[in-house]
Structures are given as structure tokens and as C-alpha cells.
Amino acid sequence: MQKRTRKFVGAVAMLVFVVVYALLAMMLAQARPTQDAPVLLQTLIYAVLGLAWILPLMPLIRWMEEGRLRSPTRR
């Protein structure tokens, strides 16, 4: 697959993933233990949910750039 096509497919996949992830993150944020949870706990929950989307997308970004999902093994 050409790099240009991979980038288009990857961009569409990222957009779909981020929309679905945002909906799930909002649902999880609303389901937190109680409304009276400590501010530090709420901050931690929002920080984790706000950054957790990056890890699942790393293989997709690598595929978009290099054409493979995994890094080559080093010898």
C-alpha cells in the first residue's frame, strides 16, 4: 500500500477511534465513585483518561509512517 493511502486510512481510523474513546471516557468519568470524591482523585482520573488514548494509537502511527505495525527486531 502506498504511503499516501496508508496515511488516509490511518487518519480515518484515528478519527473513529478518538470519537469512540471520547464517548467511553465521558461515560467512565461520569461513573466515578461519588460526586464527593477528593479533588486529587478526580484530577488523576481525568489525567489518565486524557492521556490513555495515545498508547493504542502508537502502532497505527508507526504503520502509517513505516508500513509495518512492529519495530524491526534488533540483533
Long-range contacts (C-beta under 8 A, 24 or more apart in sequence): 1-67, 3-64, 3-65, 3-67, 6-63, 6-64, 6-67, 7-64, 10-60, 10-61, 10-63, 10-64, 11-64, 13-60, 14-57, 14-60, 17-53, 17-56, 17-57, 17-60, 18-53, 21-53, 25-49, 25-50, 25-52, 25-53
